[in-house]
Amino acid sequence: MTSSATNPSVLMATAHEQVIEEYIQNPDNQPLSVAKFLNDNLDYLVSNTTLRENYKNKWTGFLNKVAAKNNMKLKKSFPDWNAFASSLLEHLSKNDSSSAQPLRQSFNSSGSNSSSSHRLSTEDRQQFVEVFDNTLSSTKFWTLTTGTVVEQKMKELALKCTHEHPCLSMVLDPADSIWNSYFTVDELEEIEHANKPMIRELPTEAIDYSNNYKNMKTLDELWEESAKHHFHPIRQPLMNWVHMSVVNTINILFHNIHKKYKTEADLMKRIWVMIDCAFDDSDVDVICGEYVSKSTTTRANMDRSIAAIDAMARRKIGTKTDVLFTTEFLEFGTCEAGKITDPNNTKTLLEAGMKIPKTLKDMLFVLANECPSQLRRLRTCGIVISGLNMLPLLMDSPNGYVARISRPNQFLHYPTNASDFYKNMKNILRVIYDVKTVMAEVNEIINETDDGVKYGSRRSTALPPSFLPVSVKRTSKKRKAASETTESS
């Protein structure tokens, strides 16, 4: 007989109660109600519900039990269970399963679910203002030709935000429509065009090779052309990568692999393997598979110190990325992949709009501290994969304290047949080549620049660190205290 301590259903119920307790103890989530609980945590609830469960009784039961345990009362409300049912069916259809997904995430302590940004508290806003007012020098702000100060506009938006937005990390993406309310069209163009990065063309030899596939209408024609070419992997690494990417893609189309993948791992291993292979001859390594970024870990532990009045805080873990571009000590970019071919799905929007920009900012922050004299030349690169779509992102700091995102105006598409092969393949290879070259250039800048070594722990702020919600710090302390209590009992 399985004991209650090891029974999976008991363990799962206990886990649900623990994360619900964390949710209800946050003052921002008061007054408590079933409707608010449902709306704030819809994705979590859906991903931990099976088709045949009485989900209404399950989740109201958990909430009532934990609320009673904490002497809290629920306000009367009218939860939309029909919307929950629709979300559940959509989730199950996408995952091809009627069973609940493993418990892989917890409730956000602010009440936001995993598919939305962190809900800001008053303390979060106060923290942002303190960093902005006390560490940034107004004499270094970016003033546009119209007289508008970019950082002040970012602060204006930050103080109006109810949920975390990249502006709190001093990240500005001109493509984000929210900026239309803070800058004129001309001002946004000025921001976008200041020292504007360009996507470089492939070398002439690679362009000439690609042109061999132009106007071909059948896969057989593509294959016959590819069979004519051979390149040495050591003496001709670029051309070998271009050619092998073409051959691999033709194989995928022959076998319809692009229609058969089931997971994000399949997607990166078979469809987008050309990204990884592009770096075979590079000093920048590619690490795939939910790897923790050192740069985000550095940011998460910036306030950590030895024990004094309080015990030493537990080391926090940074953001996990699907693909990390790194050397031994520094990171230059990241890639996030989603299996759904839809640029407008929630996962893609959040990864392109929040997760990747914030991770790139952490990387740029570390690079800027490593080589402050070259701040305006430093760049970090991101790649968003949405099924058969790809979008490159580039972050730099053209002026002031602003970390700017540059992106094409639309996603690039993976080839799906012989007719679209030439155009789509050429564009994808060009973008990957550019990303690789940017990282190599930045790595070279870092290695060739010596800003000297001197004593002194304080440096002027070249770039402010990315925003870290106060409640995240508080949650970490709660977990540490709970762990210490358990260990002592």
C-alpha positions in Angstrom: 0.0 0.0 0.0 1.2 3.5 -0.9 1.7 5.7 2.2 0.1 9.2 2.2 3.6 10.6 2.2 4.4 9.2 -1.2 1.0 9.0 -2.8 1.2 11.1 -5.9 -2.4 12.4 -5.5 -1.7 13.5 -1.9 1.6 15.1 -2.9 -0.1 17.0 -5.7 -2.9 18.2 -3.4 -0.4 19.4 -0.9 1.5 21.2 -3.6 -1.7 22.9 -4.8 -2.5 24.0 -1.2 1.0 25.4 -0.7 0.9 27.6 -3.8 -2.7 28.7 -3.1 -1.6 29.7 0.4 1.2 31.8 -1.1 -1.3 33.5 -3.4 -3.9 34.3 -0.7 -1.3 35.7 1.7 -0.3 38.4 -0.7 -2.2 41.7 0.2 -2.5 42.6 -3.5 -4.9 39.7 -3.9 -7.4 40.9 -1.4 -10.4 40.8 -1.1 -10.4 37.1 -1.9 -13.1 35.7 -4.2 -13.5 32.6 -6.3 -13.9 34.7 -9.4 -10.7 36.7 -8.8 -8.8 33.5 -8.0 -10.1 31.9 -11.2 -9.2 34.9 -13.4 -5.7 35.5 -11.8 -4.6 31.9 -12.2 -6.5 30.5 -15.2 -3.5 28.9 -16.9 -2.3 27.2 -13.8 -5.7 25.8 -13.0 -6.3 24.6 -16.5 -2.9 22.9 -16.8 -3.6 21.0 -13.6 -7.1 19.8 -14.5 -8.2 16.6 -16.2 -11.2 16.4 -18.6 -13.2 14.1 -16.3 -12.6 16.0 -13.1 -15.3 18.1 -11.4 -13.1 21.2 -11.7 -15.6 23.5 -10.0 -15.6 21.5 -6.8 -11.9 20.8 -7.0 -10.6 24.3 -7.1 -13.3 26.0 -4.9 -12.6 23.2 -2.4 -8.9 23.9 -2.4 -9.4 27.6 -2.1 -12.0 27.3 0.7 -9.8 24.9 2.6 -6.7 27.1 2.5 -8.7 30.2 3.2 -10.3 28.6 6.3 -6.8 27.5 7.5 -5.6 31.1 7.3 -8.8 32.5 8.9 -9.7 34.3 5.7 -13.2 34.8 4.2 -14.2 34.7 0.6 -16.2 37.5 -0.9 -19.3 36.4 -2.8 -18.6 36.4 -6.6 -19.8 34.9 -9.8 -16.9 33.0 -11.4 -17.1 32.3 -15.2 -16.9 28.5 -15.3 -18.0 28.5 -18.9 -14.8 30.4 -19.8 -12.8 27.9 -17.7 -14.3 25.0 -19.6 -13.5 26.6 -22.9 -9.9 27.2 -21.9 -9.6 23.6 -20.6 -10.8 22.1 -23.9 -8.4 24.4 -25.8 -5.5 23.3 -23.6 -6.3 19.6 -23.9 -6.7 19.8 -27.7 -3.3 21.5 -28.0 -1.6 19.0 -25.8 -3.3 15.9 -27.3 -4.1 14.6 -23.9 -7.0 14.4 -21.4 -4.7 14.1 -18.4 -3.4 17.0 -16.4 0.0 18.4 -17.1 2.7 17.9 -14.5 3.0 20.6 -11.9 5.7 22.7 -13.5 4.8 26.2 -12.2 3.5 27.9 -9.1 1.0 30.7 -8.6 2.7 34.1 -9.1 2.8 35.6 -5.6 1.3 38.7 -7.0 -1.7 36.9 -8.3 -0.7 36.9 -12.0 -0.8 33.6 -13.7 2.0 32.3 -15.9 0.6 33.7 -19.0 0.5 37.3 -17.8 3.0 39.7 -16.3 3.7 40.2 -12.6 1.1 42.4 -11.0 2.8 45.4 -9.5 2.4 46.4 -5.9 3.0 49.8 -4.3 6.4 48.7 -3.1 7.3 47.7 -6.6 6.6 51.2 -7.9 8.5 52.7 -5.0 11.5 50.5 -5.7 11.4 51.6 -9.4 11.3 55.3 -8.4 14.1 54.9 -5.9 16.4 53.3 -8.5 15.4 55.9 -11.2 15.8 59.0 -9.0 18.9 57.9 -7.0 21.1 56.0 -9.5 20.4 57.7 -12.9 21.9 61.1 -13.8 19.5 63.4 -15.6 22.5 64.9 -17.4 23.0 61.6 -19.3 19.3 61.2 -20.3 18.4 60.7 -24.0 16.9 64.0 -25.3 15.3 63.8 -28.7 15.4 66.6 -31.2 11.9 67.6 -30.2 13.1 68.1 -26.6 11.3 65.0 -25.3 13.4 63.1 -22.7 13.1 59.4 -23.4 13.8 58.2 -19.9 11.2 60.6 -18.4 8.5 59.2 -20.8 9.5 55.6 -19.7 9.1 56.6 -16.1 5.7 58.2 -16.9 4.5 54.8 -18.3 6.1 52.8 -15.5 4.2 54.7 -12.8 0.9 54.0 -14.6 1.6 50.3 -15.1 -0.5 47.8 -13.1 1.6 44.8 -14.4 5.3 44.5 -15.1 6.3 46.0 -18.4 9.8 46.2 -19.9 9.8 49.9 -19.3 10.5 49.2 -15.6 13.8 47.6 -16.8 14.5 50.7 -19.0 13.8 48.6 -22.1 12.1 50.3 -25.0 10.7 48.4 -28.0 9.5 51.0 -30.6 7.3 48.2 -32.0 5.2 48.1 -28.8 2.0 50.0 -29.6 1.8 51.3 -26.0 4.5 53.8 -26.9 2.2 55.5 -29.4 0.6 57.3 -26.5 3.9 58.6 -25.2 5.9 59.5 -28.3 5.0 61.0 -31.7 5.5 59.1 -34.9 8.6 61.2 -35.6 10.0 60.6 -32.2 9.6 56.9 -32.4 11.3 57.0 -35.8 14.2 58.9 -34.2 14.5 56.4 -31.4 14.4 53.5 -33.9 16.9 55.0 -36.4 19.5 56.2 -33.8 22.6 54.3 -34.7 20.2 51.8 -36.3 21.5 48.2 -36.6 21.2 46.6 -40.0 20.8 42.9 -40.9 23.9 42.2 -43.0 23.7 40.3 -46.2 25.2 36.8 -46.6 28.7 36.8 -48.2 28.8 36.8 -52.0 29.7 33.2 -52.2 26.7 32.2 -50.1 24.4 34.4 -52.1 25.6 32.9 -55.4 25.0 29.4 -54.0 21.5 30.3 -52.8 20.6 31.7 -56.2 21.0 28.2 -57.7 17.7 27.3 -56.1 15.8 30.2 -57.4 12.6 29.5 -59.4 12.6 25.8 -58.7 9.1 24.3 -58.4 9.7 20.7 -57.2 11.5 19.1 -54.4 13.3 16.8 -56.9 14.7 19.9 -58.6 16.0 21.2 -55.3 17.5 17.8 -54.4 19.3 17.4 -57.7 20.8 20.9 -57.4 21.9 20.2 -53.8 23.7 17.0 -54.9 26.0 19.0 -57.2 27.7 20.8 -54.3 30.2 19.8 -51.6 32.0 22.0 -49.1 34.7 21.1 -46.6 33.6 21.5 -43.0 36.9 22.9 -41.8 38.2 24.8 -44.8 34.8 26.2 -45.8 32.8 26.3 -42.6 30.3 29.0 -43.7 29.5 27.4 -47.0 29.3 23.9 -45.4 26.8 25.3 -42.9 24.7 27.0 -45.7 24.7 23.8 -47.8 24.0 21.4 -45.0 21.1 23.6 -43.9 19.7 23.5 -47.4 20.1 19.7 -47.6 18.5 19.1 -44.2 15.5 21.3 -45.0 15.0 19.5 -48.3 15.0 16.2 -46.4 12.5 17.6 -43.9 10.1 18.7 -46.8 10.4 15.3 -48.5 9.3 13.5 -45.3 6.9 16.2 -44.1 8.7 16.4 -40.8 7.6 20.1 -40.6 4.1 18.8 -40.1 4.9 16.0 -37.7 6.8 17.5 -34.8 5.1 17.2 -31.4 7.2 19.1 -28.9 9.5 22.1 -28.6 12.4 19.7 -28.4 11.4 18.2 -31.7 11.2 21.6 -33.2 14.7 22.7 -32.2 16.3 19.3 -32.9 14.9 18.8 -36.4 13.4 22.0 -37.8 15.6 24.7 -36.5 18.8 22.7 -36.0 20.5 25.2 -38.4 20.7 27.7 -35.6 22.8 25.4 -33.4 24.9 24.3 -36.3 25.8 27.8 -37.4 28.0 28.1 -34.3 30.1 24.9 -34.9 33.1 27.0 -35.8 32.5 29.8 -33.3 34.0 30.8 -30.0 30.5 31.3 -28.8 28.9 28.0 -27.5 25.3 27.0 -28.0 23.6 25.3 -25.0 20.1 23.8 -25.6 17.5 22.6 -23.3 16.2 24.7 -20.4 19.6 26.0 -19.3 19.8 28.7 -16.6 21.3 32.1 -17.7 24.2 33.2 -15.6 23.4 36.8 -16.3 19.9 36.6 -14.9 21.2 34.7 -11.9 23.7 37.5 -11.4 20.8 40.0 -11.4 18.7 37.9 -9.1 21.5 37.8 -6.5 22.8 41.4 -6.7 21.5 42.2 -3.2 22.7 39.0 -1.6 25.3 39.4 1.1 26.7 37.7 4.2 24.6 37.3 7.3 24.4 40.3 9.7 21.0 41.5 11.0 19.3 38.9 8.9 20.5 35.4 7.9 22.2 35.1 4.5 19.6 34.9 1.8 19.4 31.7 -0.2 21.0 31.9 -3.7 18.3 32.5 -6.3 18.2 30.8 -9.6 17.9 32.9 -12.8 15.8 32.5 -15.9 15.8 29.2 -17.8 16.2 29.6 -21.5 15.6 27.1 -24.4 18.9 28.1 -26.1 21.7 30.0 -24.6 24.6 31.6 -26.5 27.6 31.8 -24.2 31.3 31.7 -23.6 32.9 30.6 -20.3 32.1 33.8 -18.5 29.8 35.9 -20.7 26.4 35.5 -22.5 25.5 37.1 -25.8 22.0 35.9 -26.6 19.1 33.6 -26.1 16.4 31.8 -28.0 12.9 30.8 -26.9 10.8 28.3 -28.7 7.1 27.5 -28.8 5.6 24.7 -30.9 2.5 26.6 -32.1 2.9 28.3 -35.5 1.0 31.5 -34.5 2.9 34.7 -33.8 -0.1 36.0 -31.8 -0.4 33.1 -29.3 0.1 34.2 -25.7 3.4 32.3 -25.2 5.0 33.9 -28.2 3.8 37.4 -27.3 5.2 37.1 -23.8 8.5 35.6 -24.8 9.0 38.3 -27.6 7.7 41.1 -25.5 8.9 40.4 -21.9 11.0 37.3 -21.3 13.6 37.6 -24.0 14.0 41.4 -23.7 14.5 41.2 -20.0 17.0 38.4 -20.4 18.8 40.3 -23.1 18.9 43.3 -20.7 20.5 41.2 -18.0 23.1 40.0 -20.5 23.8 43.6 -21.7 24.1 44.8 -18.1 26.8 42.2 -17.5 28.6 43.1 -20.7 28.4 46.8 -19.9 30.0 46.3 -16.5 32.7 44.1 -18.1 33.5 46.8 -20.7 31.8 50.2 -19.9 33.8 52.2 -22.3 32.3 50.3 -25.2 28.6 50.5 -24.1 27.3 52.0 -27.4 28.9 49.2 -29.4 27.6 46.3 -27.3 24.6 44.3 -28.5 22.8 41.1 -27.4 20.6 39.0 -29.7 17.4 37.0 -29.2 15.5 34.6 -31.4 11.8 33.9 -31.0 10.6 30.6 -32.5 6.9 30.1 -32.9 6.5 26.8 -34.7 7.6 27.4 -38.3 8.0 31.2 -37.7 11.2 33.0 -36.5 11.8 36.5 -35.3 15.2 38.0 -34.4 15.5 40.6 -31.7 18.6 42.8 -31.1 19.2 44.9 -28.0 21.6 47.8 -27.8 21.9 51.1 -25.9 22.2 53.9 -28.5 21.8 56.7 -26.0 21.2 57.5 -22.3 20.1 54.6 -20.1 17.8 53.1 -22.6 18.1 49.5 -23.7 16.4 49.5 -27.2 14.9 46.5 -29.0 15.2 46.3 -32.8 13.2 43.8 -34.8 11.9 43.2 -38.3 8.3 44.2 -39.0 7.2 40.6 -39.4 8.2 37.0 -38.6 10.3 35.0 -41.1 8.8 31.7 -42.3 10.3 28.2 -42.6 10.0 26.7 -46.1 7.0 24.5 -46.5 7.3 23.6 -50.2 9.6 24.0 -53.3 7.9 27.2 -54.3 8.7 29.2 -51.2 12.0 27.4 -50.5 14.4 30.0 -52.1 13.0 33.1 -50.5 12.3 31.7 -47.0 15.6 29.8 -46.8 17.7 32.7 -47.9 16.1 35.1 -45.4 16.5 32.6 -42.5 20.1 31.9 -43.3 20.8 35.6 -43.6 19.3 36.4 -40.1 21.1 33.5 -38.4 24.4 34.5 -40.0 23.9 38.1 -38.8 23.1 37.0 -35.3 26.3 34.8 -35.2 28.4 37.7 -36.6 27.0 40.2 -34.1 27.9 37.9 -31.2 31.4 37.3 -32.6 31.9 41.1 -33.0 30.8 41.8 -29.4 33.0 39.0 -28.1 35.9 40.5 -29.9 35.2 44.0 -28.6 35.1 42.6 -25.0 38.4 40.7 -25.5 40.3 43.6 -27.1 39.2 46.3 -24.8 41.0 46.8 -21.5 39.3 49.3 -19.2 41.9 48.7 -16.6 41.7 47.3 -13.1 41.5 49.4 -9.9 40.2 49.2 -6.4 36.8 50.5 -5.6 33.4 48.7 -5.4 31.4 51.6 -6.7 31.0 52.4 -10.4 28.9 54.9 -12.1 25.8 53.3 -13.6 26.3 52.7 -17.3 23.0 50.8 -17.4 20.5 50.2 -14.6 19.9 46.5 -13.8 16.6 45.0 -14.9 13.6 45.3 -12.6 13.1 42.7 -9.9 9.7 42.8 -8.2 9.8 43.2 -4.4 7.4 40.4 -3.9 9.8 38.0 -5.6 12.4 38.9 -3.0 9.8 38.5 -0.3 8.6 35.1 -1.6 12.2 33.9 -1.6 12.5 34.9 2.1 9.3 33.1 2.9 10.5 29.9 1.3 13.8 30.1 3.1 12.0 30.6 6.4 9.7 27.7 5.7 12.7 25.5 4.8 14.5 26.4 8.0 11.4 25.6 10.0 11.1 22.2 8.3 14.8 21.4 8.9 14.6 22.3 12.6 11.4 20.3 13.2 
